[in-house]
Amino acid sequence: MKIGMIGLGKMGGNMVLRLTRGGQQAVGYDRNEENVALVEAEGAQGARTVEELIAALGEPGQRAVWVMVPSGMITQSVIDDLAGRLSPGDIIVDGGNSNFKDTMRRGEELARRGIHFVDVGTSGGVWGLTEGYAMMVGGPEEAVERLRPVLEVLAPAPDRGWGRMGPVGSGHYVKMVHNGIEYGMMQAYAEGFELLHAKQEFGLDMAQIAELWRHGSVIRSWLLDLTAEALKNQADFSQLSDYVADSGEGRWTVIDSIELGVPTPVITLSTQMRFRSQQEVSYAGQMLSAMRRAFGGHAVKLLEQTRQESVVPEVQPGEHPTAAAPQNIPVETAQPSTDSTGEARQLGETGQQRVTGDA
């Protein structure tokens, strides 16, 4: 099957490379010429315009375009553009982290045009190129079946790591909950290791503990594998800000749990902790400090300087995933914050607001 890919960043670009290496035909388009050139160098077909990409995909009614761009208004604009160019029977795939309610709306609007819409919640990050991607697929059975050759190559194996969850929206819904669970797991690991690190009287070896827990422990996981590798290689966390971005899925998970009346206290608190990390200074904390002095006359600290941060650019498509390991974060490449939109995209801060638009 021949498929078009719009968006050749660290996810979309690597997916095109995996498809090409797996014997599938892929046509890639990105506004960044360097990203197009990279996939062409690996044997994929590049396109310099959306028109060129669609023209390369064959007959109307048989075409499929995978959209892998930041969620929110960018995804909406790309889908709106494709809706005006494609024909009944064609397929649009949204592989990003869109809000499932937006996905359901888009699916209904595209269905009125006779265009199939498939949502693929995609997990795997920079390791997906070599290890494969976990894909939670929502959409019409007929369209998903047509995409099977592509999904089987992108997955860790043809018969595992992917599956149709249900109708349009279900793939993004399952991925949303997946990411909410991820928030909770990451927070639990971070808190546990901070507690171990603080128990200085025991002289605990963080690398030893992480490696031990990887084998036979009930808390072993891929996240722990990555943590153990970083600690083994003596990653210097002191150079990193404690700022942790959130791309929206944690928020949406909490909102849906409230709407359904299903308690999710761990996911909720881990999401709130991300919000706290994003504050330069906590107004609530400042107020607590003032109140404590007011009723008890206690000493307080004054703020000398708010934190000043720079950004290390994201890993580029085609780079070995170890480039993202904590011990390999290149501090010398850090750049002052100048482009708030581009920085937000790289940090993964897109998609927090629901958007509307006409397909």
Secondary structure, 3 states (H helix, E strand, C coil): CEEEEECCCCCHHHHHHHHHHCCCEEEEECCCHHHHHHHHHCCCEEECCHHHHHHCCCCCCCCEEEECCCCCHHHHHHHHHHHCCCCCCCEEEECCCCCHHHHHHHHHHHHHCCCEEEEEEEECHHHHHHHCCEEEEECCHHHHHHCHHHHHHHCCECCECEEEEECCCHHHHHHHHHHHHHHHHHHHHHHHHHHHHHCHHHCCCHHHHHHHHCCCCCCCCHHHHHHHHHHHCCCCHHHCCCCCCCCCHHHHHHHHHHHHCCCCHHHHHHHHHHHHHHCCCCHHHHHHHHHHHHHHCCCCCCCCCCCCCEECCCCCCCCCHHHHCHHHCCHHHCEECCCHHHHHHHHCCCCCCCCCCCC
